[in-house]
Amino acid sequence: AQSVSQHNHHVILSEAASLELGCNYSYGGTVNLFWYVQYPGQHLQLLLKYFSGDPLVKGIKGFEAEFIKSKFSFNLRKPSVQWSDTAEYFCAANSNYQLIWGAGTKLIIKP
Amino acid sequence: GAVVSQHPSWVICKSGTSVKIECRSLDFQATTMFWYRQFPKQSLMLMATSNEGSKATYEQGVEKDKFLINHASLTLSTLTVTSAHPEDSSFYICSAIGTKSSYEQYFGPGTRLTVT
């Protein structure tokens, strides 16, 4: 069955620390991968997406993710986090229009 | 571009009443719209998929008679929660797919429903 898993449910970091949030997927065939962010009280926003091509994808607000096919992973990274990055982050995947979601990772940045 | 709006942003209703939530694509035509439900501290749960002019496809466990979905035009889908109960209180989010890409969903801001 198709699935997306995010291993860290809660992550707490200090400002300026580096961030890596894990995302693994289980899919047969071609897959599209997404990271969405939901800031407190706000709606979901697309951070970045991978459809094909360069496996290192750069998104908004300094985030990037790397698609590693051999590991079925699409981890989200940011070299230096800010307090304003406090939010919930969702990894999602699809091969058609229907998204399969990870459970989300709540990120708290301590000022 | 690709803006999706929802109305209302929050609503309080009494048990037994019905409430309608609208989802609109403002600057594109949405061939497919999705309705999600998000419980506190949990991920999104897909409730149903609707295509313009046809019946919605509901996910397993979602009562189609309770959550009525109408996708009457390429820019509007509505979700009506009928005979609402307190356990229907939740955050309801819609998303839409346009004609440019069938893979990327654009999300509305969500509607907070509280049933008293």
Chai-1 contact restraints between the chains, C-beta under 6 A:
chainA,res_idxA,chainB,res_idxB,connection_type,confidence,min_distance_angstrom,max_distance_angstrom,comment,restraint_id
A,N32,B,Y103,contact,1.0,0.0,6.0,A-B,restraint_1
A,H43,B,F107,contact,1.0,0.0,6.0,A-B,restraint_2
A,H43,B,P109,contact,1.0,0.0,6.0,A-B,restraint_3
A,H43,B,G110,contact,1.0,0.0,6.0,A-B,restraint_4
A,L44,B,F107,contact,1.0,0.0,6.0,A-B,restraint_5
A,N94,B,Y103,contact,1.0,0.0,6.0,A-B,restraint_6
A,Y97,B,T32,contact,1.0,0.0,6.0,A-B,restraint_7
A,Y97,B,I97,contact,1.0,0.0,6.0,A-B,restraint_8
A,Y97,B,S102,contact,1.0,0.0,6.0,A-B,restraint_9
A,W101,B,S43,contact,1.0,0.0,6.0,A-B,restraint_10
A,W101,B,L44,contact,1.0,0.0,6.0,A-B,restraint_11
A,A103,B,S43,contact,1.0,0.0,6.0,A-B,restraint_12
A,G104,B,S43,contact,1.0,0.0,6.0,A-B,restraint_13
